[in-house]
Amino acid sequence: MLYEVTQRALAHTEKPELLLITGGVAITKRLQSILETIAKEHNARFCVVQKQHPLDNGAIIAWTGILAHHHDILTPIEKSFVRLKWHLDEVHAPWVGG
């Protein structure tokens, strides 16, 4: 599944982006090999976060908060929620060019 989603994302953007894997799956050598091959096919730089760093998603959540703050996106706590199966194309992220 990660192969297919990564392949589509790189093909869809047609940009030489950075492909960075992190989290528990990042230490899987087979997955690293597969995703590195995809990155090469799309002229994307491939990186793996060192295994002592991706302990949880806290840094990702914090960074998203910083980006939202810099773009004056404020969500009052009473209006915040968790939505399972939220597709990335449904998320307003003005820091993502496109």
Backbone as CSV, one residue per row, in Angstrom:
resi,resn,N_x,N_y,N_z,CA_x,CA_y,CA_z,C_x,C_y,C_z
1,MET,0.820,-1.183,0.000,0.000,0.000,0.000,0.876,1.263,0.000
2,LEU,1.918,1.271,0.815,2.811,2.434,0.836,3.503,2.638,-0.505
3,TYR,3.846,1.529,-1.162,4.453,1.619,-2.487,3.514,2.335,-3.449
4,GLU,2.279,1.878,-3.488,1.309,2.429,-4.437,1.037,3.909,-4.183
5,VAL,0.836,4.260,-2.924,0.547,5.660,-2.576,1.746,6.554,-2.899
6,THR,2.940,6.079,-2.596,4.148,6.860,-2.874,4.339,7.038,-4.369
7,GLN,4.157,5.969,-5.108,4.284,6.022,-6.573,3.306,7.041,-7.154
8,ARG,2.073,6.994,-6.709,1.052,7.928,-7.219,1.386,9.373,-6.862
9,ALA,1.817,9.572,-5.622,2.120,10.935,-5.177,3.240,11.551,-5.999
10,LEU,4.304,10.816,-6.212,5.420,11.347,-6.993,5.046,11.519,-8.462
11,ALA,4.267,10.588,-9.004,3.834,10.704,-10.400,2.882,11.874,-10.578
12,HIS,1.994,12.057,-9.609,1.000,13.127,-9.690,1.642,14.513,-9.618
13,THR,2.587,14.696,-8.725,3.196,16.019,-8.563,4.167,16.348,-9.686
14,GLU,4.780,15.302,-10.260,5.790,15.482,-11.312,6.885,16.442,-10.884
15,LYS,7.216,16.429,-9.590,8.273,17.285,-9.057,9.351,16.413,-8.441
16,PRO,10.598,16.837,-8.544,11.668,16.089,-7.881,11.679,16.424,-6.385
17,GLU,10.768,15.835,-5.661,10.611,16.130,-4.240,11.532,15.264,-3.390
18,LEU,11.552,15.583,-2.136,12.240,14.772,-1.150,11.274,13.701,-0.669
19,LEU,11.692,12.462,-0.688,10.892,11.376,-0.138,11.545,10.985,1.177
20,LEU,10.852,11.256,2.258,11.372,11.011,3.600,10.461,10.025,4.303
21,ILE,11.037,8.936,4.822,10.217,8.008,5.593,10.643,8.080,7.050
22,THR,9.661,7.913,7.908,9.898,8.017,9.336,8.936,7.091,10.071
23,GLY,9.103,6.994,11.346,8.232,6.136,12.150,8.746,4.716,12.195
24,GLY,7.947,3.846,12.776,8.341,2.455,12.927,8.649,1.763,11.621
25,VAL,7.915,2.108,10.572,8.141,1.455,9.279,9.466,1.878,8.659
26,ALA,10.004,3.001,9.083,11.236,3.519,8.482,12.429,2.596,8.706
27,ILE,12.385,1.758,9.734,13.529,0.878,9.991,13.470,-0.412,9.178
28,THR,12.389,-0.628,8.455,12.245,-1.830,7.635,13.105,-1.694,6.377
29,LYS,14.157,-2.494,6.305,15.098,-2.401,5.179,14.434,-2.691,3.836
30,ARG,13.512,-3.630,3.801,12.826,-3.965,2.544,12.014,-2.770,2.052
31,LEU,11.289,-2.131,2.967,10.503,-0.956,2.588,11.424,0.168,2.127
32,GLN,12.531,0.354,2.821,13.492,1.384,2.412,13.963,1.136,0.984
33,SER,14.264,-0.104,0.676,14.738,-0.462,-0.661,13.682,-0.163,-1.729
34,ILE,12.449,-0.544,-1.452,11.358,-0.318,-2.407,11.142,1.178,-2.634
35,LEU,11.065,1.947,-1.551,10.791,3.378,-1.689,11.977,4.123,-2.295
36,GLU,13.179,3.662,-2.023,14.350,4.281,-2.646,14.320,4.090,-4.161
37,THR,13.885,2.922,-4.606,13.756,2.651,-6.041,12.733,3.595,-6.675
38,ILE,11.604,3.780,-6.012,10.577,4.708,-6.517,11.141,6.117,-6.599
39,ALA,11.841,6.533,-5.563,12.414,7.883,-5.540,13.357,8.079,-6.732
40,LYS,14.205,7.102,-6.984,15.138,7.192,-8.116,14.391,7.308,-9.437
41,GLU,13.314,6.542,-9.575,12.524,6.582,-10.808,11.935,7.960,-11.066
42,HIS,11.703,8.714,-9.999,11.079,10.038,-10.115,12.053,11.168,-9.822
43,ASN,13.338,10.861,-9.831,14.384,11.848,-9.563,14.154,12.592,-8.249
44,ALA,13.688,11.871,-7.263,13.446,12.456,-5.939,14.569,12.026,-4.995
45,ARG,14.896,12.895,-4.098,15.895,12.573,-3.077,15.239,11.680,-2.024
46,PHE,15.926,10.628,-1.622,15.378,9.676,-0.656,16.145,9.769,0.659
47,CYS,15.421,9.878,1.755,16.049,9.941,3.082,15.255,9.114,4.074
48,VAL,15.970,8.588,5.046,15.350,7.843,6.140,15.766,8.532,7.435
49,VAL,14.791,8.823,8.281,15.094,9.432,9.569,15.829,8.403,10.417
50,GLN,16.884,8.825,11.090,17.632,7.908,11.947,16.710,7.317,12.998
51,LYS,16.904,6.041,13.300,15.924,5.329,14.110,15.792,5.844,15.543
52,GLN,16.714,6.638,16.038,16.543,7.193,17.380,15.603,8.399,17.385
53,HIS,15.262,8.935,16.213,14.424,10.134,16.142,12.933,9.894,15.944
54,PRO,12.494,8.945,15.134,11.047,8.836,14.862,10.274,8.043,15.908
55,LEU,10.324,8.473,17.143,9.668,7.712,18.193,8.155,7.861,18.176
56,ASP,7.650,9.015,17.759,6.209,9.212,17.656,5.941,10.351,16.691
57,ASN,4.694,10.696,16.536,4.321,11.751,15.598,4.304,13.128,16.229
58,GLY,4.768,13.257,17.454,4.737,14.542,18.142,5.443,15.649,17.375
59,ALA,6.606,15.350,16.804,7.345,16.368,16.055,6.590,16.777,14.791
60,ILE,5.951,15.822,14.142,5.178,16.125,12.941,3.989,17.014,13.287
61,ILE,3.314,16.687,14.369,2.168,17.488,14.806,2.621,18.890,15.194
62,ALA,3.732,18.981,15.923,4.253,20.291,16.332,4.644,21.132,15.122
63,TRP,5.308,20.516,14.145,5.722,21.256,12.949,4.504,21.757,12.166
64,THR,3.483,20.934,12.059,2.257,21.356,11.384,1.638,22.537,12.120
65,GLY,1.677,22.506,13.438,1.176,23.636,14.232,1.961,24.904,13.970
66,ILE,3.270,24.782,13.857,4.113,25.947,13.557,3.769,26.509,12.181
67,LEU,3.636,25.627,11.198,3.281,26.084,9.848,1.916,26.771,9.844
68,ALA,0.954,26.182,10.533,-0.379,26.790,10.604,-0.295,28.158,11.269
69,HIS,0.461,28.259,12.340,0.617,29.540,13.042,1.213,30.607,12.118
70,HIS,2.226,30.229,11.365,2.869,31.180,10.436,1.943,31.611,9.300
71,HIS,0.902,30.833,9.061,-0.072,31.175,8.020,-1.391,31.663,8.618
72,ASP,-1.324,32.081,9.881,-2.484,32.650,10.592,-3.694,31.730,10.606
73,ILE,-3.457,30.432,10.679,-4.549,29.470,10.813,-4.703,29.157,12.293
74,LEU,-5.829,29.542,12.830,-6.119,29.313,14.239,-7.374,28.463,14.355
75,THR,-7.322,27.439,15.181,-8.479,26.578,15.406,-8.761,26.550,16.905
76,PRO,-9.847,27.166,17.327,-10.190,27.105,18.752,-10.384,25.651,19.177
77,ILE,-9.986,25.337,20.384,-10.041,23.953,20.860,-11.436,23.361,20.733
78,GLU,-12.464,24.166,20.943,-13.829,23.644,20.858,-14.241,23.310,19.414
79,LYS,-13.488,23.795,18.432,-13.780,23.477,17.032,-12.819,22.447,16.451
80,SER,-11.873,21.995,17.262,-10.926,20.992,16.772,-11.533,19.599,16.926
81,PHE,-11.112,18.670,16.094,-11.661,17.321,16.122,-10.704,16.362,15.435
82,VAL,-10.949,15.092,15.629,-10.203,14.044,14.948,-11.137,13.441,13.914
83,ARG,-10.669,13.384,12.697,-11.478,12.811,11.619,-10.696,11.656,10.998
84,LEU,-11.159,10.459,11.219,-10.495,9.297,10.655,-10.678,9.267,9.142
85,LYS,-9.701,8.713,8.470,-9.733,8.564,7.008,-9.898,9.898,6.281
86,TRP,-9.215,10.913,6.766,-9.224,12.225,6.146,-8.230,12.203,5.000
87,HIS,-8.668,12.465,3.806,-7.800,12.453,2.632,-7.008,13.754,2.559
88,LEU,-5.743,13.636,2.206,-4.869,14.809,2.169,-5.366,15.893,1.224
89,ASP,-6.026,15.504,0.136,-6.525,16.520,-0.799,-7.719,17.296,-0.240
90,GLU,-8.223,16.897,0.925,-9.332,17.613,1.572,-8.835,18.577,2.651
91,VAL,-7.534,18.585,2.901,-6.978,19.397,3.973,-6.455,20.709,3.406
92,HIS,-6.883,21.818,3.991,-6.382,23.124,3.561,-5.018,23.349,4.202
93,ALA,-3.975,23.392,3.399,-2.607,23.610,3.868,-1.942,24.622,2.952
94,PRO,-2.071,25.914,3.261,-1.555,26.941,2.357,-0.044,26.921,2.186
95,TRP,0.688,26.234,3.035,2.138,26.151,2.907,2.553,25.132,1.868
96,VAL,1.601,24.367,1.330,1.890,23.399,0.279,1.558,24.057,-1.047
97,GLY,2.571,24.271,-1.869,2.357,24.890,-3.171,1.703,23.915,-4.132
98,GLY,1.039,24.439,-5.110,0.449,23.493,-6.052,-0.423,24.107,-7.051
